[in-house]
Amino acid sequence: MARSCSIAVLPGDGIGPEVMAEALKVLDAVEKKFDVTFARTHANVGGAGIDNEGKALPDTTVDICRASDAILFGSVGGPKWEFLPPDEQPERAALLPLRSIFGLYANLRPAIVFSSLTRASSLKEEVVSGGFDILVVRELTGGIYFSQPKGIEGEGRGRVGFDTLRYSVPEIERIAHVAFRAARERSGKLCSIDKANVLSSSVLWRETVTAVGKDYPEVELTHMYVDNAAMQLVRRPKQFDVLLCENMFGDILSDEAAMLTGSMGMLASASLNSSKFGLFEPAGGSAPDIAGKGVANPIAQILSAAMMLKYSLGQEQAAAAIEAAVAAILDKKIMTRDIATPGVKPVSTAAMGDAIVSEILAN
């Protein structure tokens, strides 16, 4: 009997529904080829939640997510909702609460330059020749984004804005274990990013990560200040394998690493809790300027579905099949316009999804 998994499908706004449709076609192919079925329940989120149910994260959506094995998330936001107060806007009012409700403290952001796409990278081709694969492990529920107190006080020119950056040893330990385990399964190299020459929280971060590292003698641990890491990513990215970052540093460096690949449309992500429940989403935004035009790159959404299969649903073989199919169609020069190399005629969003489905079913 086929194993059944339940998925909360949250397409969101902008290009979200378009790229989600292609990811669901890929899951259809996985069902045909592997011994698994996916019970999918769609729900509103972001601007769609505001328009249809009055808020960015409706209670009905939270209930659907609670009843599921994983969340497959699209993109949220757009100019239509920018007039709302910051706390009610789609991204802040949907993603941050989801992370908090489900304890999604570990964010995994792969930045992969496929060998067939080195010319699409923003770096010189000799720097990225042959491609590379970096994994950013970002702590997602602590640090300056969540710590208290925060706010704005005072009047007129005397107003002061403030945020607090706090980390406890247990918070650092749990994300460090995630990063060390990931490094152990890859090349055995982990670089922890901090600003220990300035920040007390980073002093504790470095001390704690070093202590956790004693449990992983097979992993080579190094430390790097965040400003140097930002420079080294564009100077010599191949020196890195797994990067471990606190929340804000990880936010910045993962976006920088992402753009080295040539397009945000290539970048998947996973946000996990301690029980392997996760939210899986493309790293890019809702791209309202191209929504509805059939030109969006669905690969990030499709690879996010692959990460869901691997990390939350226990379908490693199916995940590997999706990843191999993506690499194969890129080698065949099937590309959307954001990654099309000179001389390649771009394909549509749907055509890209169809090509990946065909590749999965043929192998």
One Martini backbone bead per residue (centre of mass of N, CA, C, O) as a GRO file, in nm:
protein
  363
    1MET     BB    1   0.096   0.036   0.022
    2ALA     BB    2   0.075   0.354  -0.008
    3ARG     BB    3   0.202   0.628   0.108
    4SER     BB    4   0.061   0.892   0.306
    5CYS     BB    5   0.063   1.249   0.255
    6SER     BB    6   0.027   1.569   0.407
    7ILE     BB    7  -0.050   1.889   0.243
    8ALA     BB    8   0.004   2.229   0.267
    9VAL     BB    9  -0.124   2.459   0.025
   10LEU     BB   10   0.045   2.789  -0.029
   11PRO     BB   11   0.057   3.003  -0.290
   12GLY     BB   12  -0.055   3.299  -0.284
   13ASP     BB   13   0.118   3.539  -0.470
   14GLY     BB   14   0.155   3.622  -0.778
   15ILE     BB   15   0.360   3.360  -0.881
   16GLY     BB   16   0.274   3.137  -0.687
   17PRO     BB   17   0.048   2.976  -0.845
   18GLU     BB   18   0.225   2.906  -1.095
   19VAL     BB   19   0.462   2.749  -0.955
   20MET     BB   20   0.284   2.554  -0.795
   21ALA     BB   21   0.163   2.399  -1.033
   22GLU     BB   22   0.437   2.265  -1.108
   23ALA     BB   23   0.495   2.120  -0.841
   24LEU     BB   24   0.235   1.944  -0.854
   25LYS     BB   25   0.314   1.794  -1.111
   26VAL     BB   26   0.561   1.661  -0.984
   27LEU     BB   27   0.402   1.508  -0.765
   28ASP     BB   28   0.244   1.338  -0.966
   29ALA     BB   29   0.496   1.190  -1.073
   30VAL     BB   30   0.582   1.068  -0.802
   31GLU     BB   31   0.328   0.896  -0.764
   32LYS     BB   32   0.378   0.717  -1.020
   33LYS     BB   33   0.685   0.618  -0.935
   34PHE     BB   34   0.610   0.612  -0.631
   35ASP     BB   35   0.518   0.492  -0.299
   36VAL     BB   36   0.304   0.762  -0.309
   37THR     BB   37   0.082   0.998  -0.150
   38PHE     BB   38  -0.096   1.322  -0.184
   39ALA     BB   39  -0.257   1.518   0.046
   40ARG     BB   40  -0.419   1.819  -0.062
   41THR     BB   41  -0.444   2.147   0.097
   42HIS     BB   42  -0.580   2.443   0.039
   43ALA     BB   43  -0.465   2.787   0.120
   44ASN     BB   44  -0.460   3.093   0.258
   45VAL     BB   45  -0.218   3.365   0.194
   46GLY     BB   46  -0.163   3.670   0.249
   47GLY     BB   47  -0.328   3.847   0.026
   48ALA     BB   48  -0.535   3.618  -0.004
   49GLY     BB   49  -0.618   3.628   0.295
   50ILE     BB   50  -0.715   3.918   0.305
   51ASP     BB   51  -0.928   3.904   0.072
   52ASN     BB   52  -1.086   3.629   0.182
   53GLU     BB   53  -1.030   3.650   0.538
   54GLY     BB   54  -0.882   3.937   0.658
   55LYS     BB   55  -0.590   3.781   0.669
   56ALA     BB   56  -0.273   3.658   0.618
   57LEU     BB   57  -0.339   3.441   0.869
   58PRO     BB   58  -0.563   3.230   0.888
   59ASP     BB   59  -0.707   3.003   1.092
   60THR     BB   60  -0.762   2.790   0.873
   61THR     BB   61  -0.465   2.764   0.787
   62VAL     BB   62  -0.348   2.671   1.055
   63ASP     BB   63  -0.520   2.414   1.075
   64ILE     BB   64  -0.413   2.281   0.817
   65CYS     BB   65  -0.117   2.273   0.904
   66ARG     BB   66  -0.157   2.100   1.162
   67ALA     BB   67  -0.284   1.851   0.975
   68SER     BB   68   0.003   1.832   0.855
   69ASP     BB   69   0.333   1.730   0.741
   70ALA     BB   70   0.342   1.992   0.550
   71ILE     BB   71   0.461   2.299   0.388
   72LEU     BB   72   0.367   2.453   0.078
   73PHE     BB   73   0.514   2.749  -0.035
   74GLY     BB   74   0.511   3.041  -0.191
   75SER     BB   75   0.409   3.374  -0.223
   76VAL     BB   76   0.417   3.712  -0.082
   77GLY     BB   77   0.280   3.998  -0.193
   78GLY     BB   78   0.240   4.354  -0.281
   79PRO     BB   79   0.118   4.661  -0.376
   80LYS     BB   80  -0.182   4.619  -0.280
   81TRP     BB   81  -0.067   4.598   0.051
   82GLU     BB   82   0.120   4.859   0.130
   83PHE     BB   83  -0.097   5.035   0.302
   84LEU     BB   84  -0.052   4.872   0.530
   85PRO     BB   85   0.043   4.797   0.813
   86PRO     BB   86   0.323   4.628   0.883
   87ASP     BB   87   0.174   4.400   1.068
   88GLU     BB   88  -0.038   4.339   0.801
   89GLN     BB   89   0.149   4.245   0.605
   90PRO     BB   90   0.199   3.957   0.442
   91GLU     BB   91   0.483   3.868   0.541
   92ARG     BB   92   0.482   3.952   0.844
   93ALA     BB   93   0.176   3.818   0.893
   94ALA     BB   94   0.275   3.514   0.803
   95LEU     BB   95   0.570   3.406   0.840
   96LEU     BB   96   0.637   3.475   1.134
   97PRO     BB   97   0.403   3.316   1.266
   98LEU     BB   98   0.472   3.039   1.148
   99ARG     BB   99   0.746   3.013   1.285
  100SER     BB  100   0.634   3.036   1.574
  101ILE     BB  101   0.408   2.819   1.589
  102PHE     BB  102   0.622   2.579   1.465
  103GLY     BB  103   0.927   2.616   1.537
  104LEU     BB  104   1.110   2.740   1.285
  105TYR     BB  105   1.458   2.746   1.339
  106ALA     BB  106   1.552   2.599   1.059
  107ASN     BB  107   1.735   2.728   0.784
  108LEU     BB  108   1.758   2.610   0.444
  109ARG     BB  109   2.002   2.738   0.190
  110PRO     BB  110   2.060   2.667  -0.119
  111ALA     BB  111   2.354   2.736  -0.339
  112ILE     BB  112   2.339   2.657  -0.684
  113VAL     BB  113   2.580   2.601  -0.941
  114PHE     BB  114   2.533   2.497  -1.234
  115SER     BB  115   2.732   2.405  -1.492
  116SER     BB  116   2.512   2.523  -1.710
  117LEU     BB  117   2.506   2.829  -1.531
  118THR     BB  118   2.773   3.004  -1.515
  119ARG     BB  119   2.682   3.245  -1.713
  120ALA     BB  120   2.450   3.350  -1.502
  121SER     BB  121   2.636   3.455  -1.319
  122SER     BB  122   2.767   3.742  -1.146
  123LEU     BB  123   3.025   3.603  -1.191
  124LYS     BB  124   3.297   3.503  -1.299
  125GLU     BB  125   3.353   3.216  -1.467
  126GLU     BB  126   3.625   3.137  -1.323
  127VAL     BB  127   3.494   3.129  -1.031
  128VAL     BB  128   3.242   2.909  -1.127
  129SER     BB  129   3.372   2.682  -1.249
  130GLY     BB  130   3.167   2.387  -1.237
  131GLY     BB  131   3.050   2.490  -0.991
  132PHE     BB  132   2.836   2.502  -0.687
  133ASP     BB  133   2.769   2.413  -0.320
  134ILE     BB  134   2.574   2.588  -0.087
  135LEU     BB  135   2.494   2.591   0.271
  136VAL     BB  136   2.257   2.770   0.454
  137VAL     BB  137   2.240   2.803   0.812
  138ARG     BB  138   1.955   2.946   0.975
  139GLU     BB  139   1.848   3.119   1.229
  140LEU     BB  140   1.478   3.192   1.278
  141THR     BB  141   1.368   3.264   1.608
  142GLY     BB  142   1.590   3.476   1.672
  143GLY     BB  143   1.727   3.753   1.770
  144ILE     BB  144   1.656   4.069   1.642
  145TYR     BB  145   1.360   3.987   1.537
  146PHE     BB  146   1.255   3.872   1.847
  147SER     BB  147   1.372   4.034   2.053
  148GLN     BB  148   1.357   4.178   2.379
  149PRO     BB  149   1.336   4.484   2.331
  150LYS     BB  150   1.122   4.692   2.111
  151GLY     BB  151   1.122   5.016   1.936
  152ILE     BB  152   0.964   5.348   1.975
  153GLU     BB  153   1.077   5.654   2.123
  154GLY     BB  154   0.942   5.952   2.168
  155GLU     BB  155   0.994   6.286   2.022
  156GLY     BB  156   1.066   6.371   1.733
  157ARG     BB  157   1.412   6.416   1.735
  158GLY     BB  158   1.402   6.216   2.004
  159ARG     BB  159   1.371   5.968   1.861
  160VAL     BB  160   1.395   5.605   1.929
  161GLY     BB  161   1.537   5.315   1.795
  162PHE     BB  162   1.499   4.960   1.898
  163ASP     BB  163   1.699   4.656   1.934
  164THR     BB  164   1.739   4.313   2.026
  165LEU     BB  165   2.028   4.092   2.090
  166ARG     BB  166   1.954   3.746   2.150
  167TYR     BB  167   2.119   3.450   2.297
  168SER     BB  168   2.107   3.122   2.377
  169VAL     BB  169   2.250   2.829   2.422
  170PRO     BB  170   2.016   2.643   2.318
  171GLU     BB  171   1.977   2.792   2.048
  172ILE     BB  172   2.263   2.743   1.940
  173GLU     BB  173   2.283   2.437   1.966
  174ARG     BB  174   2.049   2.346   1.775
  175ILE     BB  175   2.166   2.479   1.512
  176ALA     BB  176   2.444   2.348   1.521
  177HIS     BB  177   2.354   2.056   1.483
  178VAL     BB  178   2.236   2.094   1.205
  179ALA     BB  179   2.502   2.184   1.067
  180PHE     BB  180   2.683   1.942   1.140
  181ARG     BB  181   2.508   1.726   1.005
  182ALA     BB  182   2.525   1.844   0.723
  183ALA     BB  183   2.836   1.838   0.696
  184ARG     BB  184   2.869   1.530   0.739
  185GLU     BB  185   2.698   1.469   0.461
  186ARG     BB  186   2.917   1.611   0.309
  187SER     BB  187   3.245   1.750   0.335
  188GLY     BB  188   3.316   1.841   0.645
  189LYS     BB  189   3.239   2.163   0.633
  190LEU     BB  190   3.239   2.445   0.874
  191CYS     BB  191   3.113   2.784   0.882
  192SER     BB  192   3.109   3.027   1.129
  193ILE     BB  193   2.910   3.318   1.179
  194ASP     BB  194   3.029   3.641   1.305
  195LYS     BB  195   3.096   3.927   1.567
  196ALA     BB  196   3.319   3.879   1.813
  197ASN     BB  197   3.471   4.173   1.805
  198VAL     BB  198   3.177   4.322   1.912
  199LEU     BB  199   2.967   4.096   2.003
  200SER     BB  200   2.839   3.922   2.266
  201SER     BB  201   2.661   3.718   2.116
  202SER     BB  202   2.908   3.614   1.942
  203VAL     BB  203   3.077   3.503   2.166
  204LEU     BB  204   2.871   3.288   2.248
  205TRP     BB  205   2.842   3.158   1.975
  206ARG     BB  206   3.136   3.060   1.942
  207GLU     BB  207   3.158   2.895   2.203
  208THR     BB  208   2.919   2.701   2.144
  209VAL     BB  209   3.001   2.588   1.869
  210THR     BB  210   3.270   2.472   1.968
  211ALA     BB  211   3.146   2.274   2.171
  212VAL     BB  212   2.971   2.115   1.968
  213GLY     BB  213   3.212   2.023   1.781
  214LYS     BB  214   3.311   1.787   1.973
  215ASP     BB  215   3.075   1.590   1.852
  216TYR     BB  216   3.235   1.652   1.550
  217PRO     BB  217   3.535   1.543   1.450
  218GLU     BB  218   3.471   1.514   1.126
  219VAL     BB  219   3.442   1.827   1.146
  220GLU     BB  220   3.543   2.125   1.003
  221LEU     BB  221   3.601   2.414   1.198
  222THR     BB  222   3.514   2.753   1.132
  223HIS     BB  223   3.570   3.111   1.152
  224MET     BB  224   3.375   3.418   1.061
  225TYR     BB  225   3.332   3.722   0.978
  226VAL     BB  226   3.072   3.870   0.818
  227ASP     BB  227   3.227   4.074   0.637
  228ASN     BB  228   3.422   3.864   0.519
  229ALA     BB  229   3.209   3.668   0.408
  230ALA     BB  230   3.086   3.862   0.201
  231MET     BB  231   3.352   3.882   0.039
  232GLN     BB  232   3.421   3.573  -0.007
  233LEU     BB  233   3.167   3.496  -0.176
  234VAL     BB  234   3.279   3.676  -0.431
  235ARG     BB  235   3.578   3.573  -0.443
  236ARG     BB  236   3.553   3.248  -0.300
  237PRO     BB  237   3.299   3.028  -0.285
  238LYS     BB  238   3.439   2.733  -0.286
  239GLN     BB  239   3.535   2.735   0.023
  240PHE     BB  240   3.237   2.661   0.071
  241ASP     BB  241   2.964   2.474   0.226
  242VAL     BB  242   2.886   2.537   0.533
  243LEU     BB  243   2.674   2.788   0.679
  244LEU     BB  244   2.662   2.945   1.000
  245CYS     BB  245   2.377   3.145   1.117
  246GLU     BB  246   2.231   3.393   1.224
  247ASN     BB  247   1.958   3.559   1.139
  248MET     BB  248   2.066   3.819   0.998
  249PHE     BB  249   2.316   3.705   0.859
  250GLY     BB  250   2.155   3.487   0.703
  251ASP     BB  251   1.976   3.673   0.542
  252ILE     BB  252   2.205   3.814   0.386
  253LEU     BB  253   2.391   3.575   0.284
  254SER     BB  254   2.172   3.409   0.135
  255ASP     BB  255   2.114   3.628  -0.079
  256GLU     BB  256   2.396   3.648  -0.189
  257ALA     BB  257   2.430   3.350  -0.267
  258ALA     BB  258   2.187   3.340  -0.455
  259MET     BB  259   2.297   3.548  -0.679
  260LEU     BB  260   2.533   3.363  -0.778
  261THR     BB  261   2.333   3.176  -0.956
  262GLY     BB  262   2.150   3.418  -1.132
  263SER     BB  263   1.871   3.331  -0.968
  264MET     BB  264   1.596   3.325  -0.759
  265GLY     BB  265   1.447   3.091  -0.932
  266MET     BB  266   1.659   2.855  -0.797
  267LEU     BB  267   1.564   2.894  -0.480
  268ALA     BB  268   1.546   2.705  -0.211
  269SER     BB  269   1.362   2.615   0.103
  270ALA     BB  270   1.394   2.536   0.462
  271SER     BB  271   1.174   2.508   0.755
  272LEU     BB  272   1.251   2.373   1.079
  273ASN     BB  273   1.187   2.151   1.330
  274SER     BB  274   1.239   1.906   1.575
  275SER     BB  275   1.012   1.710   1.402
  276LYS     BB  276   1.041   1.784   1.075
  277PHE     BB  277   0.869   2.005   1.041
  278GLY     BB  278   0.775   2.208   0.743
  279LEU     BB  279   0.871   2.489   0.539
  280PHE     BB  280   0.839   2.532   0.179
  281GLU     BB  281   1.034   2.771  -0.022
  282PRO     BB  282   1.104   3.017  -0.205
  283ALA     BB  283   1.341   3.278  -0.192
  284GLY     BB  284   1.171   3.450  -0.343
  285GLY     BB  285   0.927   3.641  -0.460
  286SER     BB  286   0.620   3.747  -0.618
  287ALA     BB  287   0.661   3.906  -0.878
  288PRO     BB  288   0.428   4.109  -1.000
  289ASP     BB  289   0.553   4.196  -1.286
  290ILE     BB  290   0.515   3.867  -1.394
  291ALA     BB  291   0.240   3.803  -1.335
  292GLY     BB  292   0.064   3.604  -1.575
  293LYS     BB  293   0.304   3.553  -1.816
  294GLY     BB  294   0.465   3.269  -1.813
  295VAL     BB  295   0.796   3.334  -1.701
  296ALA     BB  296   0.842   3.192  -1.456
  297ASN     BB  297   1.047   3.022  -1.235
  298PRO     BB  298   0.984   2.688  -1.094
  299ILE     BB  299   1.238   2.558  -0.956
  300ALA     BB  300   1.224   2.654  -0.662
  301GLN     BB  301   0.953   2.512  -0.603
  302ILE     BB  302   1.043   2.227  -0.683
  303LEU     BB  303   1.288   2.210  -0.484
  304SER     BB  304   1.113   2.249  -0.234
  305ALA     BB  305   0.962   1.983  -0.270
  306ALA     BB  306   1.215   1.810  -0.243
  307MET     BB  307   1.281   1.898   0.047
  308MET     BB  308   1.020   1.790   0.166
  309LEU     BB  309   1.072   1.494   0.100
  310LYS     BB  310   1.342   1.472   0.261
  311TYR     BB  311   1.279   1.619   0.557
  312SER     BB  312   0.951   1.535   0.615
  313LEU     BB  313   0.865   1.256   0.423
  314GLY     BB  314   1.089   1.031   0.355
  315GLN     BB  315   1.171   1.092   0.019
  316GLU     BB  316   1.471   1.067  -0.105
  317GLN     BB  317   1.442   0.940  -0.388
  318ALA     BB  318   1.247   1.150  -0.502
  319ALA     BB  319   1.423   1.396  -0.454
  320ALA     BB  320   1.659   1.302  -0.634
  321ALA     BB  321   1.492   1.290  -0.897
  322ILE     BB  322   1.434   1.590  -0.915
  323GLU     BB  323   1.723   1.698  -0.912
  324ALA     BB  324   1.814   1.540  -1.165
  325ALA     BB  325   1.607   1.663  -1.360
  326VAL     BB  326   1.699   1.953  -1.344
  327ALA     BB  327   1.990   1.908  -1.440
  328ALA     BB  328   1.913   1.778  -1.715
  329ILE     BB  329   1.750   2.016  -1.846
  330LEU     BB  330   1.983   2.217  -1.832
  331ASP     BB  331   2.176   2.052  -2.013
  332LYS     BB  332   1.945   2.086  -2.251
  333LYS     BB  333   1.861   2.397  -2.255
  334ILE     BB  334   1.622   2.430  -2.050
  335MET     BB  335   1.493   2.769  -2.020
  336THR     BB  336   1.429   3.041  -1.870
  337ARG     BB  337   1.478   3.381  -1.900
  338ASP     BB  338   1.658   3.421  -1.633
  339ILE     BB  339   1.876   3.171  -1.747
  340ALA     BB  340   1.929   3.226  -2.032
  341THR     BB  341   2.151   3.165  -2.262
  342PRO     BB  342   2.311   3.227  -2.527
  343GLY     BB  343   2.088   3.095  -2.783
  344VAL     BB  344   1.844   3.055  -2.590
  345LYS     BB  345   1.514   2.960  -2.585
  346PRO     BB  346   1.272   3.037  -2.394
  347VAL     BB  347   1.057   2.908  -2.161
  348SER     BB  348   0.792   2.837  -1.992
  349THR     BB  349   0.664   2.755  -1.701
  350ALA     BB  350   0.510   2.500  -1.803
  351ALA     BB  351   0.742   2.379  -1.977
  352MET     BB  352   0.932   2.330  -1.745
  353GLY     BB  353   0.753   2.138  -1.586
  354ASP     BB  354   0.719   1.928  -1.813
  355ALA     BB  355   1.020   1.855  -1.842
  356ILE     BB  356   1.059   1.745  -1.555
  357VAL     BB  357   0.844   1.529  -1.564
  358SER     BB  358   0.960   1.368  -1.805
  359GLU     BB  359   1.231   1.303  -1.669
  360ILE     BB  360   1.123   1.143  -1.431
  361LEU     BB  361   0.958   0.922  -1.603
  362ALA     BB  362   1.221   0.830  -1.784
  363ASN     BB  363   1.412   0.732  -1.505
   0.00000   0.00000   0.00000
